[in-house]
Amino acid sequence: VYRGRIFVGSQDGTIYSLDAATGCTHWNALVNAEVRSGITVAEVAGKPGLFFGDSTGFVYAFDAESGKQLWAMRPEEHPAAKVTATPVYHNGRLYVGVSSIEEALAVSTGFVCCTFRGSETALDAATGKVIWKRYMIDQAAKAQKKTKRGAEVMGPSGAGIWTAPTLDPEHDTLYVTTGDNYSDPPTALSDAVVALKISTGEILWSKQLTAKDSWNGACYLQGHKNCPDSDGPDFDFAASPVLMTLATGKRVLLLGQKSGMAYGLDPDRKGAMLWQARAGKGGTVGGIQWGVAADGRNLYAALSDIDFQVKMVEGTGNREYTLDPTKGGGMFAFRADNGERMWQTAPPGCGGKANCSPAQSAAVTGVPGAVVS
């Protein structure tokens, strides 16, 4: 929302500029694929621009007034790359994380998993030119020994960045959270928070919250052909970190993870653990998923923990999954200084609806006096 306009993207690749008061369309434009990130508005050379990413890994810049495309580029050439992370603007630059769909492609028995590696890139907002790029895995993937099930393997891979970075310009630092590995061997920067220099992309420190988490979509399937031997729990971070200064003046970095855990880390002691608290059991689409909120006192998190009822389809050997209406959901407030649970509110439930889940996976929004999920 910016100066009386609402800018929004859609699954068919259309960008809309709507009048915030009436809903009337000022302009619309079409890009290559589903608009997958949020939209950032920033003034570049005195003119407002829109910046966002799509499901094929492109980042775009548009003139906010006219809807004219200014530039488009792919920060990562891997064919499975996508940009779910909302670009963050600061001082003429955009900071963009890259994730991928390769984890899902591994369900194909003929697919040799995997070669993608996540990265954070700094771009010139005026031109889209790359200023620096930092991979979360140093070495490119190479052939590994076959899995116990006989599948050919490439690795290491994964550690995608699904969410927007959190900037700390005063300390020339940005913080990103990372996803799991897709194949073995596991790496040190998966399922982690990583501190980078804003100016250069140099890694300052990292804190891994779940080790040896190699997982891909084949781990769901009968036979698990392409599943890594590690067969991790898939406890990605899909939520941006929150940097907060407490009333005492001490700083804390707040995290929510798909493991169902919330954390408070010390950003001034290389991510030293201050506290940890459990909201749920976590899972592949469980735990604290797409985002948390904070208000200077508490961390607020919604719980996904979506679950499925599973039955075998007679005569096929296949499983049939339906949503479990009794599992998942709820809101939690944790003290930001020590992790004490201040309150918990149960989900409203499904009310008898078929194939429904009470899970709350979307990012929550904090407003004065309330938190919305």
C-alpha positions in Angstrom: 0.0 0.0 0.0 1.6 3.3 -1.1 0.2 6.8 -1.5 -3.4 5.8 -2.0 -2.7 2.8 -4.2 -2.7 -1.0 -3.5 -0.2 -3.0 -5.6 -0.9 -6.7 -5.7 0.2 -9.7 -7.8 -1.7 -12.8 -8.9 -1.2 -16.4 -9.8 -1.6 -15.7 -13.5 1.2 -13.2 -13.5 -0.9 -10.0 -13.5 0.2 -7.0 -11.4 -2.5 -4.6 -10.4 -2.4 -1.0 -9.3 -5.7 -0.4 -7.5 -7.2 2.7 -5.9 -7.2 2.1 -2.1 -10.4 4.1 -1.6 -12.5 2.6 -4.4 -10.8 -0.6 -5.7 -10.8 0.9 -9.2 -7.9 -0.3 -11.4 -5.4 2.3 -12.4 -3.3 -0.1 -14.5 -2.4 -3.8 -14.8 0.6 -5.5 -16.4 1.6 -9.1 -17.0 4.8 -10.9 -16.2 6.2 -14.4 -17.1 4.7 -16.4 -14.3 2.9 -16.4 -10.9 3.8 -13.4 -8.8 5.3 -15.4 -5.9 6.8 -12.8 -3.5 5.4 -9.8 -1.8 5.7 -6.4 -3.6 8.2 -3.8 -2.3 7.7 -0.1 -3.2 10.8 2.2 -3.1 11.7 5.5 -4.6 14.6 5.2 -7.0 16.0 8.4 -8.6 13.0 10.3 -7.2 10.3 7.9 -8.8 8.4 5.1 -7.0 9.2 1.7 -8.3 7.7 -1.8 -7.6 10.0 -4.8 -7.0 9.0 -8.4 -6.8 9.8 -12.0 -7.8 8.0 -14.8 -9.7 7.8 -18.5 -9.6 10.3 -19.0 -12.4 13.1 -17.1 -10.5 12.8 -13.6 -12.1 13.0 -10.4 -10.2 11.2 -7.4 -11.8 11.2 -3.6 -11.5 8.1 -1.6 -12.6 7.3 2.1 -12.7 4.6 2.4 -10.0 2.9 5.3 -11.7 2.6 4.0 -15.3 3.0 0.2 -14.9 5.9 0.2 -17.3 8.4 -2.6 -16.8 11.8 -1.1 -16.1 13.9 -4.3 -15.9 13.8 -8.0 -15.3 16.6 -10.4 -14.3 17.2 -13.8 -12.9 19.7 -13.7 -9.9 20.1 -17.5 -10.2 20.4 -19.5 -13.4 19.3 -22.9 -12.1 16.2 -23.9 -14.0 14.2 -24.8 -10.8 14.9 -21.5 -9.1 12.0 -19.3 -7.8 11.8 -16.1 -5.8 9.4 -16.4 -2.9 11.4 -13.9 -0.8 10.1 -10.4 -0.9 13.0 -8.1 -2.1 14.1 -5.6 0.6 15.2 -2.1 -0.5 17.9 -0.1 1.3 20.1 2.8 0.1 19.7 2.1 -3.7 20.0 -1.7 -3.4 17.6 -4.6 -3.4 18.4 -7.7 -1.3 16.8 -10.9 -2.7 16.8 -14.5 -1.6 16.3 -17.5 -4.0 14.5 -20.8 -3.3 13.5 -23.5 -5.7 11.1 -26.3 -6.7 13.8 -28.9 -7.1 12.9 -30.5 -3.8 9.5 -31.4 -5.3 11.0 -32.6 -8.7 12.7 -35.4 -6.8 9.4 -37.3 -6.8 10.1 -38.4 -10.4 12.0 -41.7 -10.2 14.2 -40.8 -13.2 15.2 -37.5 -11.6 18.8 -37.3 -10.2 18.5 -35.1 -7.1 19.8 -32.4 -6.6 21.9 -29.5 -7.8 20.2 -26.2 -6.6 21.8 -24.2 -3.8 20.1 -21.2 -2.2 21.6 -17.7 -2.3 21.2 -14.1 -1.3 21.9 -11.4 -3.9 22.4 -7.6 -3.7 21.1 -5.8 -6.8 21.3 -2.2 -8.0 17.7 -1.1 -7.8 17.9 1.2 -10.8 19.3 -1.3 -13.2 19.0 -4.9 -11.8 22.8 -5.3 -12.0 24.3 -7.8 -9.5 26.5 -6.2 -6.8 27.2 -9.3 -4.9 25.9 -12.9 -4.6 26.4 -15.3 -1.7 25.6 -19.0 -1.9 24.5 -20.8 1.2 26.5 -23.8 0.0 30.1 -23.0 -1.1 30.7 -25.8 -3.5 28.6 -26.7 -6.6 26.9 -30.1 -6.5 28.7 -33.2 -7.8 28.0 -36.9 -8.0 27.8 -38.7 -4.7 27.6 -42.4 -3.8 24.2 -44.0 -4.5 21.6 -44.0 -1.7 20.8 -47.2 0.2 17.9 -47.6 -2.1 20.1 -47.4 -5.2 19.3 -43.9 -6.4 21.9 -41.8 -8.1 22.6 -38.6 -6.2 24.0 -35.2 -6.8 24.9 -33.0 -3.8 25.3 -31.1 -1.6 22.1 -29.1 -2.5 19.3 -27.1 -1.0 19.5 -24.4 1.8 17.1 -22.2 -0.2 16.2 -18.8 1.1 12.4 -18.6 1.2 11.9 -15.3 2.9 12.9 -11.6 3.0 16.1 -10.7 4.8 16.1 -8.6 8.0 18.4 -5.6 7.7 20.6 -4.1 10.4 22.3 -1.2 8.6 23.8 0.3 11.8 25.9 -2.9 12.1 26.3 -3.4 8.3 24.5 -6.7 8.7 21.6 -8.6 7.2 20.1 -11.8 8.6 18.6 -14.6 6.4 17.0 -17.9 7.4 17.5 -21.0 5.3 15.8 -24.2 4.3 16.8 -27.8 4.4 19.2 -29.8 2.2 17.6 -31.7 -0.7 20.2 -34.4 -0.9 23.2 -35.7 1.1 25.6 -34.7 2.3 24.0 -32.3 4.8 25.6 -28.8 5.1 26.3 -26.4 8.0 24.1 -23.5 6.7 20.8 -25.4 6.2 18.0 -24.8 8.6 19.9 -21.9 10.0 20.0 -18.2 10.5 23.0 -16.6 8.7 24.4 -13.1 9.2 25.9 -11.4 6.1 27.7 -8.1 5.6 25.3 -5.8 3.8 28.1 -4.1 1.9 29.9 -7.2 0.6 27.8 -10.4 1.3 30.6 -11.8 3.5 29.3 -14.4 6.0 29.8 -13.0 9.5 28.4 -15.9 11.5 25.7 -18.6 11.4 23.6 -20.6 13.8 22.1 -23.9 12.7 19.0 -24.9 14.5 18.4 -28.4 13.0 21.4 -30.4 11.7 21.5 -33.2 9.1 18.1 -32.3 7.7 18.3 -33.7 4.1 14.8 -34.2 2.7 12.9 -34.0 -0.6 9.4 -34.9 -1.9 10.4 -38.5 -2.6 10.5 -39.1 1.1 6.6 -39.0 1.0 6.4 -41.8 -1.6 6.2 -45.6 -1.4 9.7 -46.9 -1.8 11.4 -43.6 -1.1 13.6 -44.1 -4.2 15.1 -40.6 -4.3 14.8 -39.9 -0.5 18.2 -39.0 1.0 19.6 -41.5 3.5 19.5 -38.8 6.1 15.7 -38.6 5.6 15.5 -35.5 7.7 12.4 -34.0 9.3 12.1 -31.1 6.7 12.3 -28.4 9.3 13.0 -25.4 7.0 12.9 -21.8 8.1 10.1 -20.2 6.1 9.8 -17.1 8.3 12.0 -14.0 8.3 13.9 -13.3 11.4 12.7 -10.4 13.6 15.4 -8.1 15.1 14.2 -6.4 18.3 15.7 -4.1 21.0 14.3 -4.9 24.4 13.4 -2.3 27.1 16.8 -3.1 28.7 18.6 -2.1 25.5 19.7 -5.6 24.8 19.0 -6.8 21.3 17.4 -10.2 20.4 16.8 -12.0 17.1 13.5 -13.8 17.1 12.8 -16.9 14.9 10.0 -19.3 14.2 10.7 -22.7 12.6 8.7 -25.5 10.9 9.9 -27.6 13.8 7.3 -25.9 15.9 10.0 -24.1 17.9 10.4 -20.4 18.5 13.8 -19.0 19.4 15.5 -15.9 20.8 19.1 -15.5 19.8 21.7 -12.9 20.7 22.8 -11.2 17.4 25.7 -9.5 19.2 27.2 -12.9 20.3 27.1 -14.7 17.0 23.6 -16.1 17.5 24.1 -17.5 21.0 20.9 -19.1 22.3 19.0 -16.9 24.7 15.8 -19.1 24.9 13.7 -21.6 23.0 10.1 -22.5 23.3 7.8 -25.0 21.7 4.5 -24.1 20.0 3.8 -27.4 18.3 5.2 -30.7 17.0 6.2 -29.3 13.6 6.4 -31.1 10.2 6.8 -30.8 6.5 4.0 -28.2 6.3 3.8 -27.8 10.1 5.2 -25.8 12.9 5.6 -22.0 12.6 5.5 -21.6 8.9 5.4 -18.3 6.9 6.0 -15.5 9.4 5.8 -14.1 13.0 5.1 -10.7 14.4 6.5 -8.8 17.4 5.6 -5.6 19.3 8.6 -4.8 21.5 7.5 -7.1 24.3 6.3 -10.4 22.7 6.8 -12.7 19.8 3.5 -13.7 18.2 3.3 -16.9 16.1 0.5 -18.9 14.5 0.8 -22.7 14.3 0.3 -24.7 11.2 0.9 -28.4 12.2 -1.5 -29.4 9.4 -2.0 -33.2 9.6 -3.5 -35.8 7.3 -5.6 -38.9 7.7 -4.1 -41.6 5.6 -5.6 -44.7 4.2 -4.4 -47.3 1.6 -6.3 -47.4 -1.7 -7.4 -51.0 -2.2 -5.7 -52.8 -5.0 -3.2 -50.0 -5.8 -0.7 -49.9 -3.0 -1.1 -46.1 -2.9 -1.9 -43.9 0.0 -4.8 -41.5 0.0 -4.5 -38.3 2.1 -7.3 -36.2 3.5 -7.0 -33.2 5.9 -7.4 -34.0 9.6 -10.0 -31.6 11.1 -8.7 -32.3 14.6 -5.1 -31.3 14.3 -3.2 -28.0 14.0 -3.8 -24.3 14.4 -3.6 -21.9 17.3 -2.0 -18.6 18.2 0.9 -18.1 20.7 2.6 -15.2 22.4 6.1 -15.6 23.9 8.0 -13.1 25.9 10.8 -11.8 23.7 13.3 -11.6 26.5 13.0 -15.1 27.9 10.5 -17.1 25.8 7.9 -17.5 28.5 4.5 -18.4 27.0 2.2 -15.5 27.8 -0.9 -16.9 26.2 -2.2 -19.5 23.8 -5.5 -19.3 21.8 -6.9 -22.5 20.3 -8.1 -22.4 16.6 -11.8 -21.9 15.9 -11.9 -25.3 14.3 -13.6 -26.7 11.2 -17.2 -26.6 12.2 -17.9 -29.9 10.5 -16.6 -28.9 7.1 -15.3 -31.8 5.0 -11.6 -32.1 4.1 -10.8 -29.1 6.3 -7.8 -28.3 8.5 -7.7 -25.7 11.3 -4.0 -25.1 10.6 -2.8 -21.5 10.5 0.2 -21.4 8.1 0.2 -17.9 6.8 2.3 -15.1 8.2 0.6 -13.2 11.0 0.3 -9.4 11.1 0.7 -7.3 14.2 -1.3 -4.0 14.6 -1.6 -1.9 17.7 -3.4 -4.0 20.3 -4.0 -7.1 18.2 -2.4 -9.8 16.1 -4.2 -11.1 13.0 -3.9 -14.6 11.5 
